[in-house]
Amino acid sequence: MKKLTIISLDGHAQMPESAWAAYLDKRFHKYLPKLSEENAVMTKLMGMHVTKTHSGADLDIFDTEGAYRAGGANGWYDPKIRLAEMDREGIAAEFAFDGDPRMLGMFFQSANTPYPKDLCNAGVRAYHRWMHDSFGYAKDRLIPVGIIGHSPWASMKDMVAELDWIADRGFRATSMPGFVTYPGEPELFDPYWDPFWARCEERGIALWVHAGHGDAQGATGVALMRVGKQLKPDFSNYKQLHETFISPLFDGTGVFEAMKPRRSMWQLMLGGVFDRFPKLKLVMNEIYIDWMPGTLHCLDEEFEARRGELPCKRLPSEYWATNGLTSMSFPRRCEVQMRHEVGIDTITFGRDYPHPEGTWPNTKMWLRDLFTGVPENEVRAILSENAIRVLNLDGAALDAIAERIGATVEEILGPGPAVSPELIAHFDKRGHYLQPAEGEQRFAEIREQFREDAWQAAGFVAA
């Protein structure tokens, strides 16, 4: 029986500090000492966050194969380690996107402190070139995602030129405008962005929305630096600082349940972007998926009340069915239970490697419990077939890789011992595995924000 081809749409990569000078334009090297000092504070603080669920007695629960203790997380910058861990977990291919708490990005992140726009732009260019040089030899398995939306651009010509640069080198997606926000940028429904959408469609570059989308450059970094400087040398006050400042960002609605990524989705829809560029694809990543049915229901009702006033022609749910794809990053039981409500043909999988909330290093066990009772054809659709179809991947080549390193159907879906309660409890501790679905609790918020956007977007029709 053919093995399971598993494609992870949520993996991360980050440029190490040792590569900064080699890839950053020399005009900006004077900023590197400040960035290094900032990085030292931030990585110390975030290191405490990473080890909160990945140390002590927890190691004997989740790291039974020793992958974590052997440095398996270092694939965030080392492609050889990354590929070895993909082989161990049966991952045929993984999309690699910027961001890891073990290292700050080059000026452009919300987690950085504020920097000039041209410096943020230089950092994005440097990241692209490092990513190509470091991971580019294995693009059949390590699929790079660009970060054009992390930076402001001096002109649309420059923005499109950088898009062509990454497309020419095998990048398959990019963050879109507004991933990191900068003063004065138009909203996504503004026709200003049409040349960018057009080139993405032409080059087959998908738009990547991920947790953290919509945060301002430097916004989180200012808060985290304040916390980091308060951390005592013996870390004795870390728990207090974590509960006050860090936990709201990473353990609740601050990141994975934020409204900003959803808002970017409906701004594209109500702006008619998918009418003008029908082959454009939107991928929603690491923001849960249980909210999707309720949100689309609200959006459809709001659209019907304004039909004819907006630039778009179809219902939001119709755009989602033809242009959308979502990744169950560190998936939860409630999301699998809702798979038909979300749309089985629009769901993919992400292991969020190497972040502490992700499925690594327990992906096979996570999937084994998650897909209990789910038909094999639906599992195959989620784990690979949807991504292959929507993102035009080479399915035959990926299936061949899976035959060499992939998980058997029996490993994931076959009879055998259940996943231990201790390990399931750890899944919940680090990734909210048992958390209930969102339900209707945010409908009023969704409607209010949509109405605000609809009022602005309608102005383009009137004009």
TORLO-246846 format. One record per atom (N, C-alpha, C): x, y, z; residue in one letter. Coordinates in steps of 0.1 Angstrom, whole numbers, plus 5000, padded with zeros to 4 digits. Layout:
<sites>
XYZa ...
</sites>
This chain:
<sites>
500849885000m 500050005000m 500950125000m 500550224992k 501350344991k 501450415004k 502650465007k 502850535020k 502150675019k 502050735031l 501350865032l 502350975028l 502051055018t 502851175015t 502451285024t 503351335032i 503051445041i 503851575037i 503051675035i 503651805032i 503251905044i 504251965049s 503952065060s 504052205054s 502852275055l 502852415050l 503252515061l 503652465072d 504152555083d 505452515089d 506552565084g 507852545090g 508552675090g 509652685097h 510252815099h 511752805097h 512352915092a 513752935090a 514153075094a 515353095099q 515853225103q 517353235100q 517753355096m 519153375093m 519953385107m 520953315109p 521753325121p 522553455121p 522953505133e 523753625134e 525053615127e 525553495126s 526853485119s 526853515105s 525653515099a 525453545085a 525053695082a 524753765092w 524253905090w 525153995081w 526454005085a 527354095078a 527554055063a 527453925061a 527753875047a 526553905038a 525353925043y 524253945034y 523654085035y 523954155045l 523354295046l 524254395038l 523554475031d 524254585024d 525254655033d 526454675029k 527454735038k 527154875043k 526254945035r 525855075040r 525155075053r 524654955057f 523854945069f 524554875080f 525854835078h 526554765088h 526654835102h 526554965102k 526655035114k 525555005124k 524454945119y 523354915127y 523554775134y 524454695129l 524554555134l 524954545149l 525854625154p 526054615169p 524854635177p 523954735173k 522754755181k 521854635179k 521754575167l 520854455165l 521454345173l 522754325174s 523354215182s 522954235197s 523054355202e 522654375216e 521254345218e 520454385209e 518954355210e 518654205209e 519454145201n 519253995199n 519653925212n 520653965218a 521153895231a 520053905241a 519354015243v 518354035253v 517153945249v 516753955236m 515553895232m 515653745232m 516753685227t 516953545227t 516953485241t 517553555251k 517553515264k 516153505270k 515353605267l 513953605271l 513153505264l 513253495251m 512453395244m 512953255246m 514153235250g 514653105253g 513953045265g 513653135274m 512853095286m 511453045282m 510953115272h 509653075267h 509652945260h 510652925252v 510852805244v 510952685254v 511752695264t 511952585273t 510852565284t 509852645284k 508752635294k 508052505293k 507952455280t 507252325278t 508252215273t 509552255272h 510452155266h 511752145275h 511552115288s 512652095297s 512152005308s 513151965317g 512851895329g 512151765326g 511151735334a 510351605333a 509651595319a 509351705313d 508651705300d 509551625289d 510851635291l 511651575281l 511451425280l 511151355291d 510951215291d 509551185285d 508751275284i 507351255278i 507451275263i 507951385258f 507851415244f 509151385236f 510251365242d 511551345235d 512051205237d 511251105235t 511650965238t 512650915228t 512750985216e 513750945206e 515051035207e 515051125216g 516251215218g 516451315207g 515451345198a 515651435187a 515851575193a 515151615202y 515251755208y 516551775215y 516851675224r 518151685231r 519351675223r 519251625211a 520351605202a 520551735193a 519751835195g 519851955187g 519051955174g 517951875174g 517151865162g 516451995158g 516252085168a 515652205165a 516452305156a 517752275155n 518652365148n 518452365133n 517552295129g 517152305114g 516552435111g 516352525121w 515852655117w 516852735109w 518152695110y 519152755101y 520052655094y 520052525098d 520952425092d 520052335084d 520152335070p 519252255062p 519552105063p 520752065067k 521051925068k 520351865080k 520351935091i 519651895103i 518151895100i 517651995093r 516252005089r 515851885081r 516551845071l 516251735062l 516251605070l 517251585079a 517351465087a 516051455096a 515651565102e 514451555110e 513151535102e 513151585089m 512051555080m 511951405077m 513151355075d 513151205072d 512651125084d 513151165096r 512751095108r 511251095110r 510651205106e 509151225109e 508351195096e 508951155085g 508251115073g 507651235066g 508351345066i 507851465059i 508551475046i 507751465035a 508251475022a 508751615018a 507951715022a 508351855019a 507751945029a 508452055031e 508052155041e 508252295035e 507252385036f 507452525033f 508152595045f 509152675041a 510052735052a 509752885051a 509352945063f 508953085064f 509753145075f 509953275073d 510753345083d 510153335097d 511053335107g 510653355121g 510953245130g 511753265140d 511953175151d 512453245163d 511953205175p 512253285187p 513753275191p 514453185185r 515953165188r 516853265182r 516253355173m 517053455166m 516153565161m 516553685163l 515753795157l 515953805142l 514953855135g 515153895121g 515954025120g 516254055107m 517054175105m 516254295103m 515854355114f 515254485115f 513754485112f 513254395104f 511954415098f 510754355106f 511054285117q 510054215124q 509354315134q 508154275138s 507454335149s 508254315161s 508954205162a 509754175174a 511054245175a 511454315164n 512554405165n 512054535172n 513054615176t 512654755180t 512554835167t 512054965168p 511855035155p 513155075148p 513055055135y 514255095126y 513755165114y 514655245107p 514255315095p 513755215084p 512855265076k 512255185065k 513255125056k 514255205052d 515155155042d 516055045048d 516255045061l 516954935068l 516154815068l 514854825071c 513954705071c 513954645057c 513954725047n 513954675033n 515254605030n 516354655035a 517654585033a 517654455040a 517054445052g 516954325059g 516154215052g 515054255045v 514254155038v 515054105026v 515754195019r 516554155007r 517654055012r 518254085023a 519353995028a 518753865032a 517653855038y 517053725042y 516753645029y 516253705019h 515953625007h 517153565001h 518253635001r 519553584995r 520153485004r 520053495017w 520553395026w 519753265024w 518453285024m 517553165022m 517853085010m 518053164999h 518353094986h 519753024987h 520753084993d 522053024994d 522052905003d 521352915014s 521452815025s 520452695022s 519252715018f 518252615016f 517952575002f 518552654993g 518252644978g 518552514972g 519552444977y 519952324970y 518952204972y 517952224981a 516952124984a 515552174982a 515352254972k 514052314970k 512952214966k 513352084963d 512251984961d 511651944974d 512351974985r 511751934998r 511652055008r 512552145007l 512552265015l 512052385006l 510852415007i 510252514997i 510252645004i 510952744998p 511152875005p 509952965002p 509553045013v 508553135012v 509153275014v 508853365005g 509453505006g 508753585016g 509353705019i 508853795030i 508753935024i 508253945012i 508154075006i 507154165014i 506154105020g 505254185028g 505754225042g 506954195045h 507554235058h 508254375057h 508254425045s 509054545042s 508254655035s 508554785037p 508054885028p 508954885016p 508354935004w 509154944992w 509055084986w 510155124981a 510255264977a 509355284965a 509055184957s 508155194945s 507655054942s 506555054935m 505954924930m 506954854921m 507654934913k 508654874904k 509654784912k 510154844923d 511154774932d 510454644938d 509254664942m 508554554949m 508354434939m 507954464927v 507754364917v 509054304913v 510154384912a 511454324908a 511954224919a 511654254932e 512054154942e 511254034941e 509954044938l 509153934936l 509653844924l 510053904913d 510653834902d 511953764907d 512753824915w 513953764920w 513653634927w 512753634937i 512453514944i 511753414935i 510953454926a 510253354918a 511253284908a 512253364903d 513253304895d 514053194902d 514053204915r 514953114923r 514053004931r 512852984927g 512152874932g 511252894944g 511153024949f 510253054960f 508853024954f 507952974963r 506652944958r 505553034964r 505953114973a 504953204980a 505653324986a 504853414991t 505453524998t 504453585008t 504853645019s 503953725027s 503553845018s 502353885021m 501753995013m 501854125020m 501554235013p 501654365019p 500854375032p 501354435042g 500754445055g 501054335065g 501954245061f 502354145071f 502954215083f 503954295080v 504454395089v 503954535084v 503354605093t 502754735088t 503754855091t 503554945081y 504355065082y 503455185079y 503655305085p 502755415083p 502655455069p 501355485065g 501055535052g 500755435041g 500855305044e 500555205033e 499055195031e 498655175018p 497255155015p 496755025021p 495455015023e 494754895027e 494854795015e 494554665018l 494754565008l 493654574997l 492554635000f 491554644990f 491754764980f 492854834983d 493154954974d 493754904961d 493354954950p 493854904937p 495354934935p 495955014944y 497355044943y 498154914942y 497654804949w 498454684949w 498254594937w 497354634928d 497054544916d 498254494908d 499254584906p 500454524898p 501154414906p 501154424919f 501754314927f 500954184926f 499554204928w 498754084927w 498854024913w 498954104903a 499054054889a 500353974887a 501454024892r 502653954890r 502653824899r 502053824910c 501953704918c 501253594911c 500153634905e 499353544897e 500153494885e 500753574878e 501553544866e 502653444870e 503353464881r 504453384884r 504153264893r 502853244896g 502453134905g 502853144919g 502953264924i 503453294938i 502153304947i 501953224956a 500853224965a 501053334976a 499953394981l 500053484992l 499953415005l 500853445014w 501053375026w 500653465038w 499653425045v 499253485058v 499553395069v 500153455079h 500653365090h 500453445103h 500453365114a 500353435127a 501253545129a 500853655134g 501653775135g 501353875124g 500553835114h 500253925103h 499554045108h 499954165103g 499254285106g 499854365118g 500954315124d 501554385135d 502554495130d 502654605136a 503554705132a 505054675135a 505854725126q 507354705128q 507754765141q 508354685150g 508854735162g 507854735174g 506654705171a 505654715182a 505854615193a 506054485189t 506254385200t 507654395206t 508554435198g 509954445202g 510154545214g 509454655213v 509554755224v 509154695237v 508054625237a 507554565249a 508454455254a 508954365245l 509754255249l 511154305254l 511654405248m 512954455253m 512754515267m 511654575270r 511454625283r 511354515293r 510754405289v 510654285298v 512054225299v 512754205288g 514054145289g 515054215298g 514954345298k 515954425306k 515554415321k 514354375324q 513954355338q 514254215343q 514554125334l 514853985338l 516153985347l 516053925359k 517153915368k 518153815363k 519453825366p 520453725361p 520153585365p 519453565377d 519153425381d 517753385376d 517153465368f 515853435362f 514753425372f 514953465384s 514053445395s 512653515393s 512653615385n 511453685383n 510853655369n 511353555362y 510853525349y 509353485349y 508953405359k 507553355359k 506553475360k 506953575368q 506053695369q 506053775356q 507253785350l 507253865338l 506553785326l 506653655326h 506053575316h 504553595317h 503953575329e 502553585330e 501953715327e 502753825329t 502353955327t 502454005313t 503553965306f 503854015293f 503953915282f 504553795284i 504753705273i 503553615271i 502953565282s 501753475280s 500653535272s 500253665274p 499253725265p 499553725250p 500853725247l 501253725233l 501153595227l 501553485234f 501753355228f 500853245233f 500153265244d 499353165250d 497853195248d 497453305242g 496053335241g 495753395228g 494853495228t 494453555215t 495453645209t 496553665215g 497553755210g 498153715197g 498253595194v 498853545181v 497953455173v 497653335179f 497053235171f 495553255169f 494953345177e 493553375175e 493253525171e 494353585167a 494253735164a 493253755152a 492653875152m 491753905141m 492453965128m 493654025130k 494354085119k 494553995107k 495053865109p 495153785097p 493853755090p 492753735098r 491453715092r 491053835083r 491253955089r 490854075083r 491554095069r 492854045068s 493554055055s 492853975045s 492253855049m 491553765040m 490353835034m 489553895043w 488253955038w 488554085031w 489654155034q 489954275026q 490254235011q 490954135009l 491154084995l 489854054989l 488953984996m 487653934990m 486854054987m 486554144996l 485654254994l 486254354984l 487554354982g 488154444973g 488054394959g 487554274956g 487454224943g 488754174937g 489754154946v 491054104941v 490953974934v 490153884939f 490053744932f 489153754920f 488453854918d 487753874905d 488753924894d 489554014898r 490554064888r 491653964886r 491953884896f 493153784895f 492653654900f 491853584892p 491153464896p 492053344899p 493253344894k 494153234897k 495053254909k 494853374916l 495653404928l 495253314939l 496153264947k 495953174958k 496353244971k 495453224981l 495753274995l 495853155004l 496953155012v 497153055022v 497153115036v 496253065044m 496153105058m 496953005067m 497753055076n 498752965082n 498852995097n 498852895105e 499152905120e 498253005127e 497053005123i 496053085130i 494753005134i 494952875135y 493752785138y 492852795126y 491852705125i 490952705114i 489452685119i 489252675132d 487952655137d 487052775135d 487652895133w 486853015132w 486353035117w 486852955108m 486552975094m 485052965091m 484352865094p 482952855090p 482052965096p 482253005108g 481453115114g 481853245108g 483053265106t 483553395100t 482953415086t 483053305078l 482453315064l 480953335064l 480353275074h 478853295075h 478553445078h 479253505087c 479153645090c 479453735078c 480553705071l 480853785060l 479853775049l 479353655046d 478353635036d 477153725039d 476653715051e 475453795055e 475753945053e 476953995057e 477254135056e 477454175041e 477954085033f 478054115019f 476754125012f 475854035016e 474454035010e 473754165013e 474054225024a 473354345028a 473954465020a 475154445014r 475754555006r 476054524992r 475454414987r 475654374973r 475454494964r 476354514955g 476254624946g 477054744950g 477354754963e 478054864968e 479554844968e 479954714967l 481354684969l 482054634956l 483354644955p 484054604943p 483954454940p 483554374949c 483554224947c 482254184941c 482254064935k 481154014928k 480553884934k 481253814942r 480853694948r 480853694963r 480153594969l 480153574983l 481553544988l 481953595000p 483253555006p 483453395006p 482453325010s 482553175010s 482853124996s 482453184986e 482653134972e 484153164969e 484653284973y 486053304970y 486953204978y 486553174990w 487353084998w 487452944991w 486252904986a 486252774980a 487152764968a 487352874960t 488152874948t 489552924949t 489753004959n 491153074960n 491853054973n 491152984983g 491752974996g 492252845000g 493252845009l 493852715015l 494252755029l 493952665038t 494352685052t 495152575057t 496052605066s 496952495072s 496552475087s 496252355090m 496152315104m 497552305110m 498052415115s 499352415121s 499152365136s 500052275140f 499852205152f 498352185155f 497752095146p 496252085146p 495652035159p 494452075161r 493752035173r 492551945170r 492051865179r 491051775177r 489751845172r 489451965177c 488252025173c 488252065158c 489452095153e 489552135139e 489252015130e 489751895133v 489451785125v 487951745126v 487351765137q 485951745138q 485151835129q 485751955127m 485052055119m 485452055104m 486151955100r 486851965086r 485851975075r 484651925076h 483651935065h 483052075065h 482852135077e 482352265078e 483352365072e 484652345074v 485652435069v 485752415054v 485652295049g 485852255035g 486952165034g 486752035033i 487751935033i 488851965022i 488452025011d 489352045000d 490252165002d 490052245013t 490752365015t 491752345027t 491852235033i 492652215045i 493952145042i 495052195048t 496352125047t 496852115061t 498152065062f 498752035075f 500052115076f 500352155089g 501652225092g 502152175105g 503352145106r 503952095119r 504552205127r 504752325121d 505252445128d 506652415133d 507452335126y 508852315130y 509652445130y 510552465140p 510752395152p 510152455165p 509052525163h 508452605174h 507952515185h 507952555197p 507652465209p 506152425208p 505252505202e 503852455201e 503652355190e 504552335181g 504352255170g 504352105173g 504152025162t 504051875164t 505351815165t 506451875160w 507751815161w 508251815175w 508851715180p 509351595173p 508351475174p 507051495176n 506151395178n 505051385167n 505451425154t 504451445144t 503651315142t 504251205141k 503551075138k 502551045149k 502951065161m 502051035172m 500851135173m 501251255170w 500151365170w 499151335159w 499551295147l 498651265136l 497851135139l 498551035146r 497850915149r 496650935158r 496851025168d 495651055177d 494651145169d 495151245162l 494351335156l 493351275146l 493851175138f 493051125127f 492350995131f 492150965143t 491450855148t 490050855142t 489650755134g 488350745128g 488150815115g 489150885110v 489050965098v 489350885086v 488550885075p 488850795064p 490150835057p 490850725052e 492150745046e 492150845034e 491050855026n 491050945015n 491051095020n 490351115031e 490351255037e 491751285043e 492351185049v 493651215055v 494651245044v 494651165033r 495551195022r 495351335016r 494051375015a 493751505010a 494351615019a 494251605032i 494751705041i 496251705042i 496851585042l 498351575044l 499151615031l 498551605019s 499351635007s 498451674995s 497451604992e 496751614979e 496251764977e 495651824987n 495151954986n 496252054982n 497352044989a 498552134987a 499052114973a 499251984969i 499751954956i 498852014945i 497552004946r 496652054936r 496552204936r 496452274947v 496252414948v 497552494945v 498652444949l 499852514948l 500752464937l 500252374929n 500852324917n 502252254920n 502252174930l 503452104934l 503651974925l 504851924925d 505051794917d 504651674926d 503451634924g 502951524932g 503651394930g 504051364918a 504751234916a 506151234923a 506851344922a 508151354928a 508051344943a 507051414949l 506851404964l 506351264968l 505551204960d 505151064963d 506350974963d 507350994954a 508550914954a 509350934966a 509451054971i 510151084983i 509551014995i 508151024995a 507450955006a 507650805006a 507750744994e 507950604994e 509350565000e 510250665000r 511550635006r 511550665021r 510950775026i 511050815040i 509750825047i 508650815040g 507350845045g 506750745056g 505750795062a 505050705072a 504050615065a 503950495070t 503050395064t 501650435069t 500650385061v 499250405065v 499050345079v 499650235082e 499450165095e 499950245106e 501050315104e 501650395115e 500650505119e 499950565110i 499050675113i 497650635116i 497150535107l 495750505108l 495450355112l 496450275113g 496250135116g 495950105130g 495649985133p 495349945147p 496649945155p 496549955168g 497749955176g 497450035189g 498450045198p 498250115210p 497950255208p 497050315217a 496650455216a 497850535221a 497850665217v 498850755222v 498650775237v 499750775244s 499650785259s 499050915263s 498250905274p 497551025279p 498551135283p 499751095288e 500751185292e 501251275279e 501451205268l 501851275256l 500751365251l 499551315251i 498351395247i 498251525255i 498451505268a 498451625278a 499551715274a 500651665269h 501751755265h 501451825252h 500751765243f 500251825231f 499351945235f 498551925245d 497652035249d 498352145256d 499352105264k 500152205271k 500952295262k 501452245251r 502252325242r 501452385230r 500452315226g 499752355214g 498252365215g 497652365227h 496252375229h 495452275221h 495952145221y 495452035214y 493952005217y 493552025229l 492251985234l 491352105235l 491752225231q 490952345232q 489652335224q 488552375229p 487352375222p 487252475210p 486352465201a 486252555190a 485752695194a 486052795186e 485852925190e 484352955191e 483452895183g 482052925184g 481653065179g 480653125185e 480053245180e 480553365189e 481553345197q 481853455207q 482453575201q 482953575188r 483553685182r 482853745170r 481553695168f 480853735157f 480653895156f 480353955168a 480054095168a 481354175164a 482554125168e 483754185165e 484054175150e 483754055144i 483954035130i 483154125122i 481854135125r 480954215118r 481354365119r 481754405130e 482054545132e 483254585123e 484254495123q 485454525115q 485254515100q 484354415096f 484054405082f 483254525077f 482354575085r 481554695081r 482454815079r 483454835088e 484454945087e 485154925073e 485654805070d 486354785058d 485454805046d 484254755047a 483254765036a 482954915032a 482854995043w 482655135041w 483755205033w 484955165036q 486155225029q 486255165015q 486055035013a 486154975000a 485055024991a 483855054996a 482755104987a 483155234981a 484055304988g 484455434982g 485155424969g 485855314966f 486555294953f 485555274942f 484355204946v 483255194936v 482655324933v 482355404943a 481755534941a 482655634933a 484055614936a 484955704929a 485055664914a 
</sites>
